[in-house]
Each structure stands twice: as C-alpha cells, then as structure tokens.
Amino acid sequence: MTKRPDSLEILSDETLGAPGFLTLRRLRVRHVYSDGSASPEYNCDVSSRRSTDAVGVVLWFREKGGQVMVVLKEGVRPPIWLRRTKELIQDGPGAPLLMIELVAGILEPSDKGEGGLQRRAAAESREEAGVDLPESSFSPLGTATFPSPGASDECVFLMEAELNGAPPKDGSLTKGDGSPMEHGTQVLVMEMNEALARCRDGGIPNMLAELGLGRLKEKLDAEGELQTRG
C-alpha cells in the first residue's frame, strides 16, 4: 500500500532576487510519513504574490428577454505574450497580448476579517468595470480554489453580483488601480453561454473565467429548477 505523507520538512529556504510583484522562494524539502520515514530530498520553487490571495468576481445581469449577460474585462498580459519567445512543445492557444478575464484583484491588508472579500470585490468592480455596487451585493460563488498549486501558493476566492443593467459604455466610472499594465483595459459584455463557449473553443483561454462562469451557470440553473418546482 502506498504511504501518504502527512507533513513536509523544510531543509533550506532561500528568497531569490529583490522583492517585486512576486516573490520566489527556493526550498529544499522532503515528505515525512506517519511512521517517521521520509521521501528523498527535492527542490521546490514557490511563487507568492504580495498578499498571497486574490478575489475573482463574476458580474452579471439579465436583459429584458431574460438572457443572462456577463461583464468581463480585456487587458494586457505580458507573460502570455512572451510565450512567443519560447520554443514550445505544443502551440496551444498561441501567445495573445490581450486576455479576456474576470474582474479580479489581490487582497489587501484592509480586507481582513468579516466582509473583507465583499470589500475587495466591490473595490475591484469599481476600478475595473465601472460598476458601483454596495458590498452586500456580493456573494461567494462556491469555495476558494488554488489555480496553480504546483508553482504558486495563491488561493482565489470567487464572488458574484447581479447588476441592474450593463455598465456604462463610455467607461466613465472605470478608474483602474493606477498600474500602467491596466492602460488600454476594456470592459466587455457578452451572453453567458457565448462566453462559456469561447472559453471552451479557445476564444477566452482563461481557466478562472471558465470556472467562474461555469459556477454561475450552475447556480442560476439550480435556482431556475427550484422556482419551476415551486
């Protein structure tokens, strides 16, 4: 029977390079088993954001005909564009400069405690989508998830909020966070099923967007079934 590790022993821990948007730790570790034995030692590099975790927000509204529309953003993602400088084993979705994503942002120290996720979701929605909603409008969309557990310790909390209608087309309320990376960011509105189809056919090659949109569809479908039964 294969043994399962129940703890991790850190043999060495080094921070590489000057602190930046990400911190890279190079660790030497080994698994420790309940019987006291251990695995061979191995290197483990861990990438961490400044505040470790983030929130992703699915904003949506219903048109008069009942269609569910979702609010997304399109912005520059240099790491993806730079894939074109590598010799890749498979071509995959290419190396686009612009990526369609959910509204999202890193948790700040002020987001601690009860209501912190709602505060961050509301702030990011104002900054990135020009949507001004009370914090109480935001609800959890399933449990938190680890998007890249083999290389990063980041955890993303998914939230959702229903709008009364589409955000302003002129982007007049969209302020951004002041980062040059957000220059040229655009707000996109599309029908939910179309957005999910684009996630699956490569038009929106973004895992968090597909997860969030899929969870929203499941939630709305379940609510619709309950209403029908009622």
Sequence and secondary structure as in RCSB ss.txt:
>XXXX:A:sequence
MTKRPDSLEILSDETLGAPGFLTLRRLRVRHVYSDGSASPEYNCDVSSRRSTDAVGVVLWFREKGGQVMVVLKEG
VRPPIWLRRTKELIQDGPGAPLLMIELVAGILEPSDKGEGGLQRRAAAESREEAGVDLPESSFSPLGTATFPSPG
ASDECVFLMEAELNGAPPKDGSLTKGDGSPMEHGTQVLVMEMNEALARCRDGGIPNMLAELGLGRLKEKLDAEGE
LQTRG
>XXXX:A:secstr
    EEEEEEEEEEEESS  SEEEEEEEEEEEETTS B   EEEEEEEESSS EEEEEEEEE TT  EEEEEEEE
E HHHHGGGGS  SS TT   SEEEE EEEE  GGG STTHHHHHHHHHHHHHH     GGG EE S  B S TT
TB   EEEEEEE SS   TT TT    S GGGTT EEEEEEHHHHHHHHHHTSS  HHHHHHHHHHHHHHHHHHH
HHHH 
